[in-house]
């Protein structure tokens, strides 16, 4: 099957490789000429711009956009909307806000172009292990693109979850859950690391927990891998970013009056990780001194 991939970053580039391994023909475009050149080869054709992408595709065209959420996706889809034809399909496989996806679907539908949103999980391991694809869009568009999803996904790793926007909605909540899981592992391993009674081998414990334990998971397999390189994680700064989905999940929980304390607190913990020193903690220390005469540590 023929399609285009716009965006050749860590995810998009690996997806191109997996698609060509599955026998698909891919037209690629990226702002980086070096990235395009690195992928051009058997089963892959380079395009100099979006107009060239559309020109090289044969109807019914499929254009997969794999760009950071926000302005990059917005601008790319807006340009494609003026160049694609009725019946063509635009896929957004990034981490866009589901409300943006619903709006974009409506705008494209008014032009006769289908919109499919694909929440994509699997990270850098997707190339070898396959991705988990949460697909939103019309049944017709899903069925037409299904050979692509089958090539990209792990076994049983793709599903049509609802109309346009549903794919990114499910992925949003998926990532909210991920925040909570990561935080639980982080806190548990920090307690083990801080023990004053025992000197514990975190890599050995992670490996143990991956065999028969109720907390075994792929994330814990990755913890085992990380600790095998450096028990102290000395080369890593404890600064944790977020790409938006955790915030959106918390916003949606609040909108629906659904209590989500674990996901919410895991998001706030990420904010704390970015502070060199917490002013709020200074306030607490000062107040404890004021009301109780508690000692404070001075710089």
Order of alpha helices (4+ residues) and beta strands (2+ residues): beta-alpha-beta-alpha-beta-alpha-beta-alpha-beta-alpha-beta-alpha-beta-alpha-beta-alpha-alpha-alpha-alpha-alpha-alpha
